[in-house]
Amino acid sequence: MYKSQEGPIQEFSWGRIIVNGKVHSQSTNGDITGAGKDIRIVAGKASEWKERSGHLLKANMVTGIFEENVEVLIIGNGVYGSLKCPESVKKFIRENGVGKLIIENSPDACNIYNEFYRRGEKVALLIHGTC
């Protein structure tokens, strides 16, 4: 999947993300560790992305980033790209001040987030941790 020691995201695998040494996951029986399998990372800090539901991203699911003056938003749309982002949501994100939007499968999104973070960019990641 993804491993790195050069950014806040150190590891990503199915349903499990390690950010700054802390594990975030959800087991098959529903037990949650940290912020769970779907998380938001802003300024290198992870929090639960509880608004994500299903595999069609809606504008009301894009939370916790606009008030942070994020310039780059990366959406990790799952290991297999199952989370779809319609044009209307992309437009909503841009209209709310995000200059650059990147949508990639979740392992690649982790790598891209770390690259922007290391460069000192105001970057956020919304990541779906499974399919």
Backbone hydrogen bonds, N-H to C=O, Kabsch-Sander energy under -0.5 kcal/mol:
donor,donor_aa,acceptor,acceptor_aa,energy
2,Y,12,F,-1.9
4,S,10,Q,-2.5
10,Q,8,P,-0.8
10,Q,18,I,-2.7
11,E,18,I,-1.4
12,F,2,Y,-2.5
13,S,16,R,-2.7
15,G,129,G,-3.7
16,R,13,S,-2.9
17,I,24,H,-2.7
18,I,11,E,-2.8
19,V,17,I,-0.6
19,V,22,K,-2.4
20,N,8,P,-2.9
22,K,19,V,-2.1
24,H,17,I,-2.5
25,S,33,T,-2.1
26,Q,15,G,-1.2
27,S,31,D,-2.7
30,G,27,S,-1.9
33,T,25,S,-2.7
36,G,33,T,-2.1
39,I,37,K,-0.6
39,I,127,I,-1.4
40,R,47,S,-2.9
41,I,125,L,-2.7
42,V,45,K,-2.1
43,A,123,V,-1.0
45,K,42,V,-2.0
47,S,40,R,-2.3
49,W,38,D,-2.3
50,K,48,E,-0.7
52,R,49,W,-0.9
56,L,53,S,-0.5
57,L,84,K,-3.2
61,M,58,K,-2.1
62,V,59,A,-1.5
63,T,61,M,-1.2
68,E,65,I,-1.2
69,N,66,F,-1.5
70,V,65,I,-1.1
71,E,122,K,-2.3
72,V,122,K,-2.1
73,L,100,K,-2.7
74,I,124,A,-2.7
75,I,102,I,-3.1
76,G,74,I,-0.6
76,G,126,L,-3.0
77,N,75,I,-0.9
77,N,104,E,-2.5
79,V,130,T,-3.6
81,G,78,G,-0.5
82,S,131,C,-1.4
83,L,77,N,-2.5
84,K,55,H,-2.8
84,K,82,S,-0.7
89,V,86,P,-0.7
90,K,86,P,-1.9
91,K,87,E,-2.6
92,F,88,S,-2.0
93,I,89,V,-2.5
94,R,90,K,-2.2
95,E,91,K,-2.8
96,N,92,F,-1.0
96,N,93,I,-0.6
97,G,94,R,-1.6
98,V,93,I,-1.6
99,G,71,E,-0.6
99,G,97,G,-0.7
100,K,71,E,-2.0
102,I,73,L,-2.6
104,E,75,I,-2.1
104,E,102,I,-0.5
106,S,78,G,-1.8
109,A,105,N,-2.5
110,C,106,S,-1.9
111,N,107,P,-1.4
112,I,108,D,-2.5
113,Y,109,A,-2.6
114,N,110,C,-2.3
115,E,111,N,-2.0
116,F,112,I,-2.3
117,Y,113,Y,-2.8
118,R,114,N,-2.5
119,R,115,E,-1.3
120,G,117,Y,-1.7
121,E,116,F,-2.2
123,V,121,E,-1.3
124,A,72,V,-2.2
125,L,41,I,-2.2
126,L,74,I,-2.5
127,I,39,I,-2.8
127,I,125,L,-0.5
128,H,76,G,-2.7
129,G,127,I,-0.6
